[in-house]
Amino acid sequence: MPRAKVERQIMAEQPPLERIGNFKEVPFGYTLEQARAEASRCLICKKSECMKGCPVEVNIPGFLAKIEEGDLAGAIRIVKETNGLPAICGRVCPQETQCEAECLLGKKKRPVGIGNLERFVADYEREQLGYSIPEMAPKNGRKVAVVGSGPAGLTCAADLCRMGYGVSIFEAFHKPGGVLAYGIPEFRLPKEIVRQEVEYVKSLGAEVHYNHVIGKLDTIDELFEQGYSAVFVGTGAGLPSFLGLPGENAIGIYSANEYLTRTNLMKAFAFPNFDTPIIRGKRVAVLGGGNVAMDSARTALRLGALESNLVYRRSRQEMPARAEEAHHAEDEGVRFHYLTNPTRFHSDERGWVKGMDCIKMELGEPDASGRRRPIPLEGSEFFMAADVIVVAIGNGPNPLIPQTTPDIAVSKRGTIIADKFGRCSKKGVYAGGDIVLGAATVILAMGAGKTAAKTIDRDIRGIPDPVEEPPAEKTAD
């Protein structure tokens, strides 16, 4: 059968009514037969535009060809040449706006399921082959400190280890993974997957120091005094944002950070077997339209909510969440309230939230984000009852390191300023991920960690930055 005639393979998944009663992963993954069929859809393009959409530059045609041949060991070897966390990327990266968006097949049909195939080969390695250590450079005697064990930090650490550096990762929490551990629910990214991906990075030689808050136990300057040649900062965007509305301090109003951290990292869903409590509302309202809002709304159902409402001030078209996330939320029964915005929170005589005033919105001209600006509709006010409200409107950068290292330049938003190579204003300090970009995606953080690792290596060895080639001039036919 011609490649373009093969239909995209659909992963089996838990039925919606079953999965809202547990925290198990929703999709089951491809079978071997499905994976080979999906890989056979690749058109083997000469220019491989899909690779241009991958922030970590995975050789996508190469690993798809290996899957089609049935050489799964070869496929994962190719992936891991540039991506040390494929089981994670295959699950949570927005492939539909990155590599799959550039797939030539997607111009007329559904693109090749690159993310699903990346997940497949990573899971196959873990379950059938066992991790193999890639080619490593000899140890060079130099040490690099990596602050934060999220996707940026883990990627930077893995690449530096492969280059021969001694790497120490300093993690503020008691478990590694950063946003992968505290921010993404178990049903979307199992914590055992995160643990094993971290174990792979450790197997390359990285040491992880837990409960070690840089900026408190040690400053950046003190790390240099301890013999580190460079410091990479990947502390993320874990500072919650609130609306600043009247009544927002009522009991039962959570930031999404706290709500998800309690559930994901501290296993509040298993209380009292785990001693982290959480308020299990029967009527929950989640404010926001991103992936974090979707995760919170879907988590509420699994915690026993009879009604989970997602309140978003724009329309479905402007919503930044992944289409897959929104689809799963709808299947599970989350109620979407578009063009709606809260104006005031109400609590009972004991201080517990009981609901919020809302107003309907209409869309005006595009704002700085490129999305149409929501405008309140006079006379459209109404009350929405809720006994738990989760504010999921974005996160700010972690301020601790900039506060304790005044010679690191920061933006007005509080993000660390780094150039395109990851260098900061302070010599020897590099940064990447959400601490630079603001709340973004896992794969962009990984790309920043990879870029910084290359820069650190060049700077320590005294090699100049690569010169970018000017774009080729177009010639007439």
C-alpha positions in Angstrom: 0.0 0.0 0.0 1.4 3.5 -0.8 2.7 5.3 2.2 0.2 8.2 2.0 -2.7 5.7 2.0 -2.0 4.2 5.4 -4.3 5.8 8.0 -2.9 7.2 11.2 -2.8 4.7 14.0 -5.0 5.4 17.1 -3.7 4.5 20.5 -6.1 2.6 22.7 -7.0 4.4 26.0 -9.0 4.0 29.2 -12.7 4.7 28.7 -13.6 8.1 30.2 -16.0 6.8 32.9 -13.3 4.3 34.1 -10.3 6.6 34.1 -11.9 9.4 36.1 -11.9 6.9 39.0 -8.2 6.4 39.0 -4.9 8.2 38.3 -3.5 5.7 35.9 -2.2 6.8 32.5 -4.9 7.4 30.0 -3.4 6.2 26.6 -2.0 2.7 26.5 0.6 3.3 23.8 1.1 1.6 20.4 1.5 -2.1 19.8 4.6 -3.1 17.7 2.3 -3.7 14.7 0.8 -0.2 15.1 4.2 1.4 15.5 5.6 -0.1 12.3 2.4 0.8 10.4 2.6 4.4 11.7 6.3 4.7 10.9 5.6 3.4 7.3 3.5 6.5 6.8 6.6 8.7 6.6 7.1 10.0 3.1 10.9 10.0 3.4 11.1 13.7 2.4 14.4 15.0 1.1 14.3 18.1 3.3 12.9 16.5 6.5 11.1 19.6 7.5 9.9 17.8 10.7 13.4 18.1 12.2 13.2 21.9 11.9 10.2 21.8 14.3 12.1 19.8 17.0 13.9 22.0 19.6 16.3 19.2 20.4 16.9 18.2 16.8 16.0 14.5 16.9 16.8 12.7 13.6 13.1 11.9 13.0 13.3 10.2 9.6 16.2 8.1 10.9 14.4 6.7 13.9 11.1 6.2 12.0 13.0 4.2 9.3 14.5 2.0 12.0 11.0 1.4 13.5 9.6 0.5 10.1 12.5 -2.0 9.7 11.8 -3.5 13.1 15.2 -2.4 14.5 13.9 -0.8 17.7 17.3 -0.8 19.4 18.6 1.2 16.5 15.6 3.5 16.7 16.0 4.4 20.3 19.8 4.8 19.8 19.1 7.5 17.2 16.6 9.3 19.4 19.0 9.4 22.3 21.7 10.9 20.3 20.0 14.2 21.0 17.2 13.5 23.4 17.9 12.0 26.8 14.2 12.1 27.9 12.2 10.5 25.1 9.6 8.7 27.3 8.7 12.1 28.7 8.7 14.0 25.4 6.6 11.4 23.7 3.9 12.0 26.3 3.8 15.7 27.0 5.4 17.7 24.2 3.1 19.6 21.9 4.1 17.8 18.7 1.1 19.1 16.9 2.6 22.6 16.9 6.2 21.5 16.4 7.6 18.4 14.5 4.2 17.2 13.4 3.2 20.7 12.2 6.0 20.5 9.7 5.2 17.0 8.5 4.6 17.1 4.7 1.9 14.3 5.0 0.0 16.7 7.3 -0.7 19.0 4.4 -3.4 16.6 3.1 -3.9 14.0 5.8 -3.1 13.6 9.5 0.7 13.9 10.1 2.8 11.0 11.1 2.4 10.4 14.9 6.0 11.3 15.7 5.4 11.8 19.4 3.5 8.5 19.8 6.4 6.7 18.1 9.0 8.4 20.3 7.0 7.2 23.3 6.8 3.7 21.8 10.6 3.2 21.3 11.4 4.8 24.7 8.9 2.4 26.5 10.2 -0.5 24.5 13.8 0.2 25.6 12.8 0.5 29.2 10.6 -2.6 29.3 12.4 -4.9 26.9 16.0 -3.8 26.3 17.1 -2.0 29.4 19.0 1.3 29.3 22.3 1.4 27.4 25.0 4.0 28.0 25.9 6.0 24.9 29.4 6.9 23.8 31.0 9.0 26.5 34.0 11.4 26.3 36.8 10.8 28.7 36.5 12.7 32.1 38.2 16.1 31.8 38.4 17.0 35.5 36.1 20.0 35.3 32.9 20.4 37.4 29.6 22.0 36.4 26.7 22.8 38.8 23.2 22.4 37.5 20.5 24.2 39.6 17.1 22.4 39.2 16.3 18.9 38.0 13.5 19.9 35.6 13.6 19.2 31.9 16.2 22.0 31.2 18.5 20.9 34.0 18.3 17.2 33.3 19.0 17.8 29.6 22.0 20.1 30.3 23.3 17.6 32.9 23.1 14.6 30.5 24.8 16.4 27.7 27.6 17.7 29.9 28.2 14.2 31.4 28.5 12.8 27.8 31.1 15.6 27.1 33.3 14.4 30.1 32.3 16.9 32.8 31.5 16.1 36.4 28.0 17.3 37.0 26.2 18.0 40.3 22.4 18.7 40.1 21.0 20.7 43.0 17.3 20.1 43.5 15.2 22.0 46.1 12.5 19.3 46.5 12.9 15.8 47.9 12.3 14.3 44.5 13.7 15.1 41.1 11.9 16.2 38.0 10.8 19.7 38.6 7.6 20.5 36.8 7.6 16.9 35.5 7.1 15.7 39.0 5.0 18.4 40.7 3.1 19.9 37.8 2.0 17.2 35.4 -0.5 14.6 36.7 0.1 10.9 37.0 -2.6 10.2 34.4 -0.6 12.2 31.8 2.9 11.5 32.9 3.5 8.6 35.3 6.0 9.4 38.0 7.7 6.1 37.5 8.6 7.2 34.0 10.1 10.4 35.4 12.0 8.4 38.0 13.5 6.1 35.4 14.4 8.9 33.1 16.3 10.6 36.0 18.0 7.3 36.7 19.2 7.3 33.1 20.8 10.8 33.6 22.4 9.6 36.9 23.8 6.5 35.1 25.7 8.9 32.9 27.5 10.2 36.0 25.4 13.1 37.3 25.0 13.4 41.0 21.7 14.7 42.4 21.6 16.6 45.7 18.0 16.8 47.1 16.5 19.3 49.5 19.3 21.7 48.5 17.9 25.2 47.8 20.5 27.3 45.9 20.1 30.8 47.2 19.6 29.5 50.7 22.1 26.7 51.5 24.6 28.0 48.9 24.7 31.0 46.6 25.9 31.0 43.0 29.1 32.6 44.2 29.7 29.9 46.8 29.3 27.2 44.1 32.2 28.8 42.2 34.2 28.9 45.4 33.5 25.1 45.7 35.4 24.5 42.4 32.6 24.5 39.8 33.7 26.0 36.5 30.2 26.9 35.4 26.7 27.0 36.8 23.5 26.4 34.8 20.3 27.8 36.3 17.1 25.9 35.4 14.9 26.7 38.3 11.7 27.1 36.3 8.6 29.2 36.8 7.1 27.9 40.0 5.8 31.2 41.4 2.0 31.2 41.3 -0.1 34.0 39.9 -3.4 35.2 41.3 -6.1 37.5 40.0 -6.1 40.0 42.9 -9.9 39.9 43.1 -11.9 40.6 46.3 -12.3 37.5 48.4 -9.4 35.6 46.9 -8.1 34.6 50.3 -11.1 32.4 51.1 -10.4 28.8 52.3 -10.7 26.5 49.3 -9.1 28.7 46.7 -5.9 27.1 45.5 -3.2 28.2 43.1 -2.8 25.5 40.5 0.8 25.1 41.7 -0.3 24.0 45.2 -3.3 22.0 44.0 -1.2 19.9 41.6 1.9 19.7 43.8 -0.2 18.3 46.6 -1.7 15.8 44.3 1.2 14.8 42.1 4.3 15.0 44.2 2.8 14.5 47.6 0.1 12.1 46.6 -2.8 13.8 48.3 -5.1 11.7 46.2 -4.1 8.7 48.4 -4.8 10.5 51.7 -4.7 9.2 54.5 -2.2 6.5 53.2 -0.1 9.6 52.3 -0.3 12.3 54.9 -0.9 15.3 52.5 -4.5 16.5 52.8 -6.4 18.3 50.1 -9.9 19.7 49.9 -12.0 17.4 47.8 -14.7 19.7 46.4 -17.9 18.5 45.0 -18.3 21.5 42.7 -14.9 22.7 41.5 -14.2 25.7 39.3 -10.8 26.0 37.5 -9.8 29.4 36.1 -7.7 29.4 33.0 -7.3 27.8 29.5 -3.9 26.3 29.4 -2.6 22.8 30.0 -2.3 23.4 33.7 -5.9 24.4 33.9 -6.9 21.2 32.0 -4.7 19.1 34.4 -6.4 20.8 37.4 -9.9 20.3 36.1 -9.3 16.6 35.2 -7.6 16.1 38.6 -10.7 17.5 40.4 -12.8 14.7 38.8 -10.4 12.1 40.0 -10.5 13.5 43.5 -14.3 12.9 43.5 -15.8 16.2 42.2 -19.4 15.8 40.9 -18.9 18.8 38.7 -15.7 20.2 37.3 -16.0 23.6 35.6 -13.3 25.2 33.5 -13.8 29.0 33.2 -11.9 30.7 30.4 -12.3 34.4 29.4 -11.7 33.8 25.7 -13.1 31.3 23.2 -12.1 27.8 22.4 -10.1 29.0 19.4 -7.8 31.2 21.6 -7.3 28.6 24.3 -3.6 27.7 24.6 -4.1 24.1 25.9 -3.1 21.2 23.7 -6.0 19.9 21.6 -5.5 16.4 23.1 -5.8 17.8 26.6 -9.0 19.6 25.9 -10.4 16.5 24.1 -9.7 14.3 27.0 -11.2 16.8 29.5 -14.4 17.0 27.4 -14.6 13.2 27.2 -14.2 13.0 31.0 -17.1 15.4 31.6 -15.3 18.7 32.4 -17.7 21.6 31.7 -16.3 24.4 29.6 -17.5 28.0 30.2 -16.0 30.1 27.5 -16.0 33.9 27.3 -16.5 34.0 31.1 -14.4 35.8 33.7 -14.7 36.0 37.5 -15.0 39.4 39.2 -15.4 38.5 43.0 -15.2 35.5 45.2 -17.7 34.8 48.0 -17.2 32.8 51.2 -19.5 31.6 54.0 -19.5 32.7 57.6 -16.6 30.3 58.4 -14.4 31.7 55.6 -14.9 28.8 53.1 -15.4 29.7 49.5 -18.9 29.2 48.2 -18.7 30.6 44.7 -17.9 33.6 42.6 -19.5 36.4 40.6 -18.7 36.1 36.9 -19.3 38.2 33.8 -19.7 37.2 30.2 -17.1 38.5 27.7 -16.9 39.3 24.0 -13.7 39.4 21.9 -12.3 42.6 20.5 -9.1 43.4 18.6 -5.9 41.3 19.1 -3.7 42.2 22.1 0.0 41.8 22.6 -0.3 38.0 22.7 -1.9 38.0 19.2 -5.2 36.7 20.6 -8.3 38.8 20.5 -8.8 40.8 23.7 -11.7 39.8 26.0 -14.1 42.7 26.8 -16.7 42.5 29.5 -20.4 42.6 28.5 -22.4 45.0 30.6 -25.4 43.5 32.3 -24.2 39.8 31.9 -23.2 39.2 35.5 -24.1 35.9 37.1 -23.1 33.8 40.1 -21.3 30.4 39.9 -21.4 28.2 42.9 -18.1 26.4 43.8 -16.7 24.8 47.0 -13.1 24.6 45.5 -11.6 27.1 43.1 -8.3 26.6 41.4 -6.5 29.6 39.9 -4.5 28.4 36.8 -3.7 31.6 35.0 0.1 31.2 34.7 3.2 31.2 36.7 6.1 33.5 37.3 9.8 32.8 37.4 11.4 31.6 40.7 12.9 34.7 42.2 15.4 33.2 44.7 18.6 33.1 42.6 18.2 36.6 41.1 17.5 37.9 44.6 20.7 36.3 46.0 22.9 37.0 42.9 22.4 40.7 42.2 24.9 40.7 39.3 22.6 38.4 37.2 20.5 40.7 35.0 16.7 40.1 35.0 13.8 41.3 32.9 10.9 43.4 34.1 9.0 40.1 34.5 11.7 38.8 36.8 13.0 36.2 34.3 16.8 35.8 34.0 18.1 37.4 30.8 20.2 35.0 28.7 21.4 35.3 25.2 20.7 32.8 22.4 23.5 30.6 23.6 22.3 30.6 27.2 24.8 33.0 28.7 23.8 35.3 31.5 25.3 38.7 32.5 27.4 37.1 35.2 30.5 35.3 33.8 30.3 31.5 34.1 26.5 31.5 34.7 24.1 30.1 32.1 20.3 29.7 32.2 17.5 28.2 30.3 13.9 27.0 30.4 11.0 28.7 32.1 13.3 30.8 34.3 14.3 32.6 31.0 11.2 32.1 28.9 8.5 32.3 31.5 6.1 29.4 31.7 6.6 27.5 28.4 6.9 23.8 27.3 9.0 20.9 28.4 10.6 20.5 25.0 11.6 24.2 24.7 13.2 23.9 28.2 15.1 20.8 27.0 16.3 22.7 23.9 17.6 25.5 26.1 19.4 23.0 28.3 21.0 21.4 25.3 22.1 24.8 23.9 23.6 25.8 27.2 25.6 22.6 27.6 27.2 23.2 24.2 28.0 26.8 25.2 29.5 25.8 28.6 31.7 23.3 26.8 32.9 25.9 24.3 33.6 28.5 26.9 35.5 26.2 29.2 37.6 25.0 26.2 38.0 28.5 24.7 36.2 27.7 21.5 34.4 30.6 19.7 30.6 30.4 19.1 29.5 29.0 15.7 28.8 31.5 13.0 25.3 31.2 11.6 25.1 30.7 7.9 23.1 33.5 6.1 19.9 32.2 4.5 20.4 31.0 1.0 19.2 33.4 -1.7 16.3 32.2 -3.7 17.0 31.9 -7.4 14.5 32.2 -10.3 13.3 28.9 -11.9 
